Amino acid sequence: MKKQREQPSNYDDAWAELQQIVRELQAETIGIDQLAERIERASTLANFCRERLRQTEAKLENL
């Protein structure tokens, strides 16, 4: 997996990593020590995706 602090390069990468984290959480394949780290990373990724979607929406509105 990528380093936890890396900024995603694009929406698709961020979305894929976020989905992987969700699968790990649902499958309970991570230990309690990693849980807070994964949740923090998921929050970062969700914010990144949300911002990219906002930017795209703004561009569409300007067409």
PyMOL Python script that loads the backbone (N, CA, C, O; Angstrom):
from pymol import cmd

cmd.read_pdbstr("""\
ATOM      1  N   MET A   1       0.842  -1.189   0.000  1.00  0.00           N
ATOM      2  CA  MET A   1       0.000   0.000   0.000  1.00  0.00           C
ATOM      3  C   MET A   1       0.880   1.243   0.000  1.00  0.00           C
ATOM      4  O   MET A   1       2.028   1.195   0.442  1.00  0.00           O
ATOM      5  N   LYS A   2       0.351   2.342  -0.488  1.00  0.00           N
ATOM      6  CA  LYS A   2       1.095   3.598  -0.525  1.00  0.00           C
ATOM      7  C   LYS A   2       1.354   4.090   0.886  1.00  0.00           C
ATOM      8  O   LYS A   2       0.694   3.683   1.842  1.00  0.00           O
ATOM      9  N   LYS A   3       2.340   4.985   0.990  1.00  0.00           N
ATOM     10  CA  LYS A   3       2.598   5.615   2.279  1.00  0.00           C
ATOM     11  C   LYS A   3       1.344   6.351   2.725  1.00  0.00           C
ATOM     12  O   LYS A   3       0.636   6.939   1.907  1.00  0.00           O
ATOM     13  N   GLN A   4       1.078   6.318   3.997  1.00  0.00           N
ATOM     14  CA  GLN A   4      -0.146   6.896   4.523  1.00  0.00           C
ATOM     15  C   GLN A   4      -0.226   8.409   4.359  1.00  0.00           C
ATOM     16  O   GLN A   4      -1.331   8.949   4.314  1.00  0.00           O
ATOM     17  N   ARG A   5       0.881   9.104   4.269  1.00  0.00           N
ATOM     18  CA  ARG A   5       0.859  10.562   4.229  1.00  0.00           C
ATOM     19  C   ARG A   5       0.903  11.121   2.811  1.00  0.00           C
ATOM     20  O   ARG A   5       0.757  12.329   2.623  1.00  0.00           O
ATOM     21  N   GLU A   6       1.099  10.266   1.814  1.00  0.00           N
ATOM     22  CA  GLU A   6       1.165  10.733   0.438  1.00  0.00           C
ATOM     23  C   GLU A   6      -0.156  11.341   0.013  1.00  0.00           C
ATOM     24  O   GLU A   6      -1.231  10.837   0.339  1.00  0.00           O
ATOM     25  N   GLN A   7      -0.049  12.428  -0.716  1.00  0.00           N
ATOM     26  CA  GLN A   7      -1.238  13.048  -1.295  1.00  0.00           C
ATOM     27  C   GLN A   7      -1.580  12.245  -2.548  1.00  0.00           C
ATOM     28  O   GLN A   7      -0.684  11.943  -3.336  1.00  0.00           O
ATOM     29  N   PRO A   8      -2.836  11.895  -2.753  1.00  0.00           N
ATOM     30  CA  PRO A   8      -3.197  11.148  -3.965  1.00  0.00           C
ATOM     31  C   PRO A   8      -2.903  11.984  -5.211  1.00  0.00           C
ATOM     32  O   PRO A   8      -2.999  13.211  -5.182  1.00  0.00           O
ATOM     33  N   SER A   9      -2.548  11.316  -6.288  1.00  0.00           N
ATOM     34  CA  SER A   9      -2.219  12.035  -7.513  1.00  0.00           C
ATOM     35  C   SER A   9      -3.454  12.398  -8.325  1.00  0.00           C
ATOM     36  O   SER A   9      -3.437  13.356  -9.099  1.00  0.00           O
ATOM     37  N   ASN A  10      -4.523  11.630  -8.146  1.00  0.00           N
ATOM     38  CA  ASN A  10      -5.746  11.926  -8.889  1.00  0.00           C
ATOM     39  C   ASN A  10      -6.945  11.294  -8.182  1.00  0.00           C
ATOM     40  O   ASN A  10      -6.804  10.528  -7.229  1.00  0.00           O
ATOM     41  N   TYR A  11      -8.117  11.642  -8.681  1.00  0.00           N
ATOM     42  CA  TYR A  11      -9.365  11.176  -8.076  1.00  0.00           C
ATOM     43  C   TYR A  11      -9.462   9.654  -8.078  1.00  0.00           C
ATOM     44  O   TYR A  11      -9.817   9.052  -7.065  1.00  0.00           O
ATOM     45  N   ASP A  12      -9.150   9.034  -9.208  1.00  0.00           N
ATOM     46  CA  ASP A  12      -9.286   7.582  -9.311  1.00  0.00           C
ATOM     47  C   ASP A  12      -8.410   6.847  -8.304  1.00  0.00           C
ATOM     48  O   ASP A  12      -8.847   5.868  -7.699  1.00  0.00           O
ATOM     49  N   ASP A  13      -7.185   7.308  -8.121  1.00  0.00           N
ATOM     50  CA  ASP A  13      -6.299   6.682  -7.134  1.00  0.00           C
ATOM     51  C   ASP A  13      -6.836   6.865  -5.719  1.00  0.00           C
ATOM     52  O   ASP A  13      -6.826   5.937  -4.910  1.00  0.00           O
ATOM     53  N   ALA A  14      -7.300   8.067  -5.440  1.00  0.00           N
ATOM     54  CA  ALA A  14      -7.847   8.350  -4.107  1.00  0.00           C
ATOM     55  C   ALA A  14      -9.072   7.497  -3.842  1.00  0.00           C
ATOM     56  O   ALA A  14      -9.219   6.936  -2.756  1.00  0.00           O
ATOM     57  N   TRP A  15      -9.949   7.396  -4.827  1.00  0.00           N
ATOM     58  CA  TRP A  15     -11.182   6.616  -4.675  1.00  0.00           C
ATOM     59  C   TRP A  15     -10.864   5.134  -4.474  1.00  0.00           C
ATOM     60  O   TRP A  15     -11.478   4.478  -3.633  1.00  0.00           O
ATOM     61  N   ALA A  16      -9.916   4.609  -5.233  1.00  0.00           N
ATOM     62  CA  ALA A  16      -9.529   3.204  -5.106  1.00  0.00           C
ATOM     63  C   ALA A  16      -8.945   2.923  -3.719  1.00  0.00           C
ATOM     64  O   ALA A  16      -9.268   1.911  -3.098  1.00  0.00           O
ATOM     65  N   GLU A  17      -8.095   3.814  -3.244  1.00  0.00           N
ATOM     66  CA  GLU A  17      -7.504   3.618  -1.919  1.00  0.00           C
ATOM     67  C   GLU A  17      -8.571   3.714  -0.825  1.00  0.00           C
ATOM     68  O   GLU A  17      -8.551   2.953   0.143  1.00  0.00           O
ATOM     69  N   LEU A  18      -9.489   4.644  -0.989  1.00  0.00           N
ATOM     70  CA  LEU A  18     -10.577   4.785  -0.017  1.00  0.00           C
ATOM     71  C   LEU A  18     -11.436   3.525   0.012  1.00  0.00           C
ATOM     72  O   LEU A  18     -11.827   3.072   1.088  1.00  0.00           O
ATOM     73  N   GLN A  19     -11.728   2.964  -1.136  1.00  0.00           N
ATOM     74  CA  GLN A  19     -12.502   1.720  -1.188  1.00  0.00           C
ATOM     75  C   GLN A  19     -11.753   0.572  -0.516  1.00  0.00           C
ATOM     76  O   GLN A  19     -12.360  -0.254   0.165  1.00  0.00           O
ATOM     77  N   GLN A  20     -10.441   0.522  -0.704  1.00  0.00           N
ATOM     78  CA  GLN A  20      -9.634  -0.518  -0.062  1.00  0.00           C
ATOM     79  C   GLN A  20      -9.695  -0.393   1.457  1.00  0.00           C
ATOM     80  O   GLN A  20      -9.825  -1.395   2.161  1.00  0.00           O
ATOM     81  N   ILE A  21      -9.603   0.813   1.953  1.00  0.00           N
ATOM     82  CA  ILE A  21      -9.683   1.037   3.401  1.00  0.00           C
ATOM     83  C   ILE A  21     -11.040   0.596   3.922  1.00  0.00           C
ATOM     84  O   ILE A  21     -11.121  -0.041   4.972  1.00  0.00           O
ATOM     85  N   VAL A  22     -12.099   0.923   3.208  1.00  0.00           N
ATOM     86  CA  VAL A  22     -13.442   0.514   3.623  1.00  0.00           C
ATOM     87  C   VAL A  22     -13.544  -1.010   3.669  1.00  0.00           C
ATOM     88  O   VAL A  22     -14.109  -1.568   4.609  1.00  0.00           O
ATOM     89  N   ARG A  23     -12.998  -1.679   2.659  1.00  0.00           N
ATOM     90  CA  ARG A  23     -13.014  -3.158   2.654  1.00  0.00           C
ATOM     91  C   ARG A  23     -12.256  -3.717   3.852  1.00  0.00           C
ATOM     92  O   ARG A  23     -12.706  -4.676   4.477  1.00  0.00           O
ATOM     93  N   GLU A  24     -11.106  -3.124   4.177  1.00  0.00           N
ATOM     94  CA  GLU A  24     -10.327  -3.578   5.333  1.00  0.00           C
ATOM     95  C   GLU A  24     -11.121  -3.401   6.621  1.00  0.00           C
ATOM     96  O   GLU A  24     -11.131  -4.282   7.481  1.00  0.00           O
ATOM     97  N   LEU A  25     -11.783  -2.263   6.744  1.00  0.00           N
ATOM     98  CA  LEU A  25     -12.565  -2.006   7.953  1.00  0.00           C
ATOM     99  C   LEU A  25     -13.740  -2.967   8.053  1.00  0.00           C
ATOM    100  O   LEU A  25     -14.037  -3.473   9.135  1.00  0.00           O
ATOM    101  N   GLN A  26     -14.405  -3.221   6.940  1.00  0.00           N
ATOM    102  CA  GLN A  26     -15.545  -4.128   6.942  1.00  0.00           C
ATOM    103  C   GLN A  26     -15.132  -5.565   7.223  1.00  0.00           C
ATOM    104  O   GLN A  26     -15.852  -6.306   7.892  1.00  0.00           O
ATOM    105  N   ALA A  27     -13.975  -5.954   6.713  1.00  0.00           N
ATOM    106  CA  ALA A  27     -13.495  -7.320   6.894  1.00  0.00           C
ATOM    107  C   ALA A  27     -12.782  -7.502   8.221  1.00  0.00           C
ATOM    108  O   ALA A  27     -12.431  -8.619   8.602  1.00  0.00           O
ATOM    109  N   GLU A  28     -12.573  -6.401   8.918  1.00  0.00           N
ATOM    110  CA  GLU A  28     -11.869  -6.427  10.199  1.00  0.00           C
ATOM    111  C   GLU A  28     -10.503  -7.084  10.064  1.00  0.00           C
ATOM    112  O   GLU A  28     -10.099  -7.871  10.920  1.00  0.00           O
ATOM    113  N   THR A  29      -9.782  -6.755   8.974  1.00  0.00           N
ATOM    114  CA  THR A  29      -8.469  -7.344   8.724  1.00  0.00           C
ATOM    115  C   THR A  29      -7.334  -6.504   9.290  1.00  0.00           C
ATOM    116  O   THR A  29      -6.168  -6.865   9.136  1.00  0.00           O
ATOM    117  N   ILE A  30      -7.651  -5.400   9.938  1.00  0.00           N
ATOM    118  CA  ILE A  30      -6.604  -4.560  10.518  1.00  0.00           C
ATOM    119  C   ILE A  30      -6.721  -4.587  12.031  1.00  0.00           C
ATOM    120  O   ILE A  30      -7.798  -4.783  12.594  1.00  0.00           O
ATOM    121  N   GLY A  31      -5.599  -4.387  12.657  1.00  0.00           N
ATOM    122  CA  GLY A  31      -5.565  -4.367  14.105  1.00  0.00           C
ATOM    123  C   GLY A  31      -6.038  -3.035  14.664  1.00  0.00           C
ATOM    124  O   GLY A  31      -6.132  -2.037  13.949  1.00  0.00           O
ATOM    125  N   ILE A  32      -6.326  -3.042  15.926  1.00  0.00           N
ATOM    126  CA  ILE A  32      -6.825  -1.834  16.579  1.00  0.00           C
ATOM    127  C   ILE A  32      -5.812  -0.700  16.514  1.00  0.00           C
ATOM    128  O   ILE A  32      -6.187   0.471  16.468  1.00  0.00           O
ATOM    129  N   ASP A  33      -4.531  -1.048  16.511  1.00  0.00           N
ATOM    130  CA  ASP A  33      -3.493  -0.010  16.446  1.00  0.00           C
ATOM    131  C   ASP A  33      -3.502   0.724  15.107  1.00  0.00           C
ATOM    132  O   ASP A  33      -3.126   1.894  15.040  1.00  0.00           O
ATOM    133  N   GLN A  34      -3.922   0.056  14.059  1.00  0.00           N
ATOM    134  CA  GLN A  34      -3.969   0.666  12.737  1.00  0.00           C
ATOM    135  C   GLN A  34      -5.297   1.356  12.454  1.00  0.00           C
ATOM    136  O   GLN A  34      -5.406   2.115  11.491  1.00  0.00           O
ATOM    137  N   LEU A  35      -6.287   1.108  13.267  1.00  0.00           N
ATOM    138  CA  LEU A  35      -7.622   1.633  13.017  1.00  0.00           C
ATOM    139  C   LEU A  35      -7.655   3.154  12.925  1.00  0.00           C
ATOM    140  O   LEU A  35      -8.205   3.702  11.969  1.00  0.00           O
ATOM    141  N   ALA A  36      -7.075   3.841  13.901  1.00  0.00           N
ATOM    142  CA  ALA A  36      -7.080   5.306  13.895  1.00  0.00           C
ATOM    143  C   ALA A  36      -6.349   5.850  12.675  1.00  0.00           C
ATOM    144  O   ALA A  36      -6.782   6.833  12.074  1.00  0.00           O
ATOM    145  N   GLU A  37      -5.243   5.213  12.309  1.00  0.00           N
ATOM    146  CA  GLU A  37      -4.477   5.630  11.133  1.00  0.00           C
ATOM    147  C   GLU A  37      -5.308   5.492   9.862  1.00  0.00           C
ATOM    148  O   GLU A  37      -5.313   6.390   9.020  1.00  0.00           O
ATOM    149  N   ARG A  38      -6.004   4.379   9.723  1.00  0.00           N
ATOM    150  CA  ARG A  38      -6.827   4.145   8.533  1.00  0.00           C
ATOM    151  C   ARG A  38      -7.995   5.137   8.463  1.00  0.00           C
ATOM    152  O   ARG A  38      -8.326   5.641   7.390  1.00  0.00           O
ATOM    153  N   ILE A  39      -8.601   5.404   9.596  1.00  0.00           N
ATOM    154  CA  ILE A  39      -9.713   6.354   9.621  1.00  0.00           C
ATOM    155  C   ILE A  39      -9.230   7.752   9.250  1.00  0.00           C
ATOM    156  O   ILE A  39      -9.909   8.472   8.518  1.00  0.00           O
ATOM    157  N   GLU A  40      -8.076   8.129   9.744  1.00  0.00           N
ATOM    158  CA  GLU A  40      -7.504   9.441   9.402  1.00  0.00           C
ATOM    159  C   GLU A  40      -7.207   9.522   7.905  1.00  0.00           C
ATOM    160  O   GLU A  40      -7.510  10.524   7.257  1.00  0.00           O
ATOM    161  N   ARG A  41      -6.619   8.469   7.370  1.00  0.00           N
ATOM    162  CA  ARG A  41      -6.309   8.438   5.938  1.00  0.00           C
ATOM    163  C   ARG A  41      -7.596   8.480   5.110  1.00  0.00           C
ATOM    164  O   ARG A  41      -7.666   9.181   4.100  1.00  0.00           O
ATOM    165  N   ALA A  42      -8.600   7.737   5.537  1.00  0.00           N
ATOM    166  CA  ALA A  42      -9.883   7.736   4.830  1.00  0.00           C
ATOM    167  C   ALA A  42     -10.484   9.139   4.808  1.00  0.00           C
ATOM    168  O   ALA A  42     -11.050   9.558   3.798  1.00  0.00           O
ATOM    169  N   SER A  43     -10.364   9.849   5.894  1.00  0.00           N
ATOM    170  CA  SER A  43     -10.876  11.214   5.962  1.00  0.00           C
ATOM    171  C   SER A  43     -10.134  12.110   4.975  1.00  0.00           C
ATOM    172  O   SER A  43     -10.755  12.914   4.279  1.00  0.00           O
ATOM    173  N   THR A  44      -8.817  11.978   4.912  1.00  0.00           N
ATOM    174  CA  THR A  44      -8.015  12.749   3.968  1.00  0.00           C
ATOM    175  C   THR A  44      -8.423  12.448   2.528  1.00  0.00           C
ATOM    176  O   THR A  44      -8.580  13.358   1.715  1.00  0.00           O
ATOM    177  N   LEU A  45      -8.590  11.179   2.228  1.00  0.00           N
ATOM    178  CA  LEU A  45      -8.970  10.778   0.876  1.00  0.00           C
ATOM    179  C   LEU A  45     -10.373  11.266   0.519  1.00  0.00           C
ATOM    180  O   LEU A  45     -10.606  11.737  -0.594  1.00  0.00           O
ATOM    181  N   ALA A  46     -11.298  11.154   1.459  1.00  0.00           N
ATOM    182  CA  ALA A  46     -12.669  11.619   1.210  1.00  0.00           C
ATOM    183  C   ALA A  46     -12.680  13.118   0.945  1.00  0.00           C
ATOM    184  O   ALA A  46     -13.388  13.582   0.051  1.00  0.00           O
ATOM    185  N   ASN A  47     -11.909  13.872   1.704  1.00  0.00           N
ATOM    186  CA  ASN A  47     -11.826  15.316   1.490  1.00  0.00           C
ATOM    187  C   ASN A  47     -11.229  15.641   0.123  1.00  0.00           C
ATOM    188  O   ASN A  47     -11.701  16.547  -0.564  1.00  0.00           O
ATOM    189  N   PHE A  48     -10.203  14.909  -0.265  1.00  0.00           N
ATOM    190  CA  PHE A  48      -9.577  15.097  -1.579  1.00  0.00           C
ATOM    191  C   PHE A  48     -10.603  14.838  -2.685  1.00  0.00           C
ATOM    192  O   PHE A  48     -10.730  15.639  -3.612  1.00  0.00           O
ATOM    193  N   CYS A  49     -11.332  13.727  -2.592  1.00  0.00           N
ATOM    194  CA  CYS A  49     -12.333  13.387  -3.606  1.00  0.00           C
ATOM    195  C   CYS A  49     -13.440  14.434  -3.656  1.00  0.00           C
ATOM    196  O   CYS A  49     -13.865  14.845  -4.736  1.00  0.00           O
ATOM    197  N   ARG A  50     -13.897  14.858  -2.501  1.00  0.00           N
ATOM    198  CA  ARG A  50     -14.954  15.865  -2.427  1.00  0.00           C
ATOM    199  C   ARG A  50     -14.502  17.169  -3.107  1.00  0.00           C
ATOM    200  O   ARG A  50     -15.275  17.787  -3.839  1.00  0.00           O
ATOM    201  N   GLU A  51     -13.269  17.577  -2.867  1.00  0.00           N
ATOM    202  CA  GLU A  51     -12.749  18.804  -3.468  1.00  0.00           C
ATOM    203  C   GLU A  51     -12.637  18.664  -4.987  1.00  0.00           C
ATOM    204  O   GLU A  51     -12.973  19.594  -5.720  1.00  0.00           O
ATOM    205  N   ARG A  52     -12.174  17.522  -5.457  1.00  0.00           N
ATOM    206  CA  ARG A  52     -12.076  17.304  -6.905  1.00  0.00           C
ATOM    207  C   ARG A  52     -13.463  17.351  -7.548  1.00  0.00           C
ATOM    208  O   ARG A  52     -13.629  17.913  -8.630  1.00  0.00           O
ATOM    209  N   LEU A  53     -14.446  16.766  -6.889  1.00  0.00           N
ATOM    210  CA  LEU A  53     -15.809  16.803  -7.416  1.00  0.00           C
ATOM    211  C   LEU A  53     -16.352  18.225  -7.449  1.00  0.00           C
ATOM    212  O   LEU A  53     -17.024  18.610  -8.406  1.00  0.00           O
ATOM    213  N   ARG A  54     -16.070  19.000  -6.423  1.00  0.00           N
ATOM    214  CA  ARG A  54     -16.489  20.411  -6.402  1.00  0.00           C
ATOM    215  C   ARG A  54     -15.855  21.192  -7.549  1.00  0.00           C
ATOM    216  O   ARG A  54     -16.519  21.984  -8.219  1.00  0.00           O
ATOM    217  N   GLN A  55     -14.564  20.959  -7.764  1.00  0.00           N
ATOM    218  CA  GLN A  55     -13.864  21.650  -8.862  1.00  0.00           C
ATOM    219  C   GLN A  55     -14.485  21.296 -10.212  1.00  0.00           C
ATOM    220  O   GLN A  55     -14.689  22.163 -11.062  1.00  0.00           O
ATOM    221  N   THR A  56     -14.778  20.029 -10.393  1.00  0.00           N
ATOM    222  CA  THR A  56     -15.367  19.584 -11.656  1.00  0.00           C
ATOM    223  C   THR A  56     -16.756  20.180 -11.834  1.00  0.00           C
ATOM    224  O   THR A  56     -17.111  20.623 -12.926  1.00  0.00           O
ATOM    225  N   GLU A  57     -17.534  20.190 -10.774  1.00  0.00           N
ATOM    226  CA  GLU A  57     -18.862  20.777 -10.831  1.00  0.00           C
ATOM    227  C   GLU A  57     -18.790  22.258 -11.199  1.00  0.00           C
ATOM    228  O   GLU A  57     -19.590  22.735 -12.004  1.00  0.00           O
ATOM    229  N   ALA A  58     -17.850  22.978 -10.625  1.00  0.00           N
ATOM    230  CA  ALA A  58     -17.687  24.411 -10.915  1.00  0.00           C
ATOM    231  C   ALA A  58     -17.335  24.605 -12.396  1.00  0.00           C
ATOM    232  O   ALA A  58     -17.839  25.526 -13.040  1.00  0.00           O
ATOM    233  N   LYS A  59     -16.486  23.753 -12.923  1.00  0.00           N
ATOM    234  CA  LYS A  59     -16.122  23.860 -14.339  1.00  0.00           C
ATOM    235  C   LYS A  59     -17.322  23.603 -15.226  1.00  0.00           C
ATOM    236  O   LYS A  59     -17.507  24.286 -16.233  1.00  0.00           O
ATOM    237  N   LEU A  60     -18.142  22.624 -14.865  1.00  0.00           N
ATOM    238  CA  LEU A  60     -19.335  22.330 -15.651  1.00  0.00           C
ATOM    239  C   LEU A  60     -20.330  23.482 -15.625  1.00  0.00           C
ATOM    240  O   LEU A  60     -20.977  23.774 -16.631  1.00  0.00           O
ATOM    241  N   GLU A  61     -20.450  24.124 -14.492  1.00  0.00           N
ATOM    242  CA  GLU A  61     -21.367  25.249 -14.378  1.00  0.00           C
ATOM    243  C   GLU A  61     -20.925  26.435 -15.228  1.00  0.00           C
ATOM    244  O   GLU A  61     -21.748  27.247 -15.652  1.00  0.00           O
ATOM    245  N   ASN A  62     -19.616  26.528 -15.473  1.00  0.00           N
ATOM    246  CA  ASN A  62     -19.085  27.627 -16.284  1.00  0.00           C
ATOM    247  C   ASN A  62     -19.167  27.382 -17.782  1.00  0.00           C
ATOM    248  O   ASN A  62     -18.843  28.266 -18.575  1.00  0.00           O
ATOM    249  N   LEU A  63     -19.593  26.207 -18.168  1.00  0.00           N
ATOM    250  CA  LEU A  63     -19.693  25.901 -19.616  1.00  0.00           C
ATOM    251  C   LEU A  63     -20.834  26.637 -20.259  1.00  0.00           C
ATOM    252  O   LEU A  63     -21.061  26.497 -21.460  1.00  0.00           O
TER     253      LEU A  63
END
""", "prot")
cmd.dss("prot")
cmd.show_as("cartoon", "prot")
cmd.util.cbc("prot")
cmd.orient("prot")
